[in-house]
């Protein structure tokens, strides 16, 4: 048996050593995945929107001839970015915000692992969901004629996906842990729409005003899309700056989420 603070109780009633941070985080991650499976409507939207965008917009060339290659070559990294935004920032923020509002999160407040374990477990749960999303999107892209050529860099794609997930999950949990649930709902959806525009998800950044396009590269949505585009062979270039930008945002936002999260 376990006490309310996570301490395991022996059969004689004597308390054993408290669960470690790692074991507590793993237990919270497993619980998070169970809860995610119960949110069927949310999972459906999380999977359907990126897949739908890839299917629909791969039939059109929205670049106006400014980019080479087939639309699917550009839309695959864009749809992956969209999947991360939808799962890590929007879905996670809204679900956590209402869990906090209903008092579900407060019951974990006495955990010796603290808010860092909560942030880590929720981020890990999202990573598992996104792994399935990526497999689905790659399968659709392959069916549309995309091929993993020699320009594809698996380490770069993995780095982009992981750092992007940590950054957006941190942002989502920062909103959910500091704002009212209704405010989190509105802000997460608003930022999702803004990210579609400034992140190069739907249309290339060179279609934006030059100043806005340059500033966007310093923000997570555009940095993520650029890293994935180069990593998947959709464009040539150096993704070092994009990965560094994602890394800085990931550390900053995850740290702020763990520090600022309020249990009620």
C-alpha positions, 0 to 999 in steps of 0.5 A, a space after each residue: 500500500 502507499 500513503 498519500 505522500 507516495 510513501 510505501 507502507 509495509 504490512 506491519 504498518 511501518 513506513 518504507 523509504 519514499 518512492 524515488 523521483 524516477 519511479 514516481 515519474 514513471 508511475 505518473 506517466 503510466 497514469 497519464 497514458 491511461 487518462 489520455 486513452 479515455 479522452 477519445 474525442 481529444 485523441 481523435 482530433 489530435 490525430 485527424 487534424 495533422 493527417 487531414 492537413 497532410 492529405 489535403 494540402 499535399 494536393 496543392 502547391 501553396 508556395 507559389 512556385 517559390 519552393 522546389 519539390 512536391 507539396 508532400 515534401 514540404 507538408 510532411 514536416 509541416 504536418 509533424 509540427 502541427 501534430 506536436 502543436 496540437 498534442 503538446 501545447 493545445 490538448 495537454 494544456 486544456 486537459 491539464 487546465 481542467 484537471 487542475 480546475 476540478 481538483 484532480 491535480 491537487 491530489 498530487 500536490 503532496 507527492 515528494 516528486 513535486 511539480 518537476 515529476 508532474 511536468 516530466 510525466 505529462 511530457 513523456 506521455 505526450 511523446 508516446 502519443 506523438 510517436 504514434 502520430 509520426 508513424 501515421 504521418 510518415 505512412 500517409 506521406 509514403 502513400 502520397 509518393 514521399 520517399 526517404 532519400 539520402 538527404 534525410 537525417 534521422 538524428 536531426 528529425 529526432 532532435 527536432 521532435 523531442 525538443 519541440 515536444 518539450 518546449 511546447 509541453 512546457 508552454 502548455 503546462 505553464 499556461 495550465 498551471 498558472 491560468 484559469 481553465 477557461 483562459 487556458 482554453 482560449 489562449 491555447 487555441 489562439 496561440 495554435 492559430 498564430 503558430 500556424 501562420 508564423 511557423 511555416 506550417 501551412 505556407 512558407 515563411 518567405 510569404 510573410 513580411 521580411 521582419 515577421 519572418 526573421 523574428 519567427 525563426 527565433 520562436 519555437 514553431 518556425 524553428 521546429 518546422 525548419 529543423 524538420 524540413 531540413 531533416 526530412 530532406 524538404 530543403 537544403 541548409 544548416 539546421 544548427 540555429 533551429 535546433 539551438 533555438 528549440 533547445 533554449 526554449 525547451 529548457 526555459 519553458 519546461 523549467 518555468 512550468 515546473 517552477 510556476 505550476 500551482 496545484 490549485 
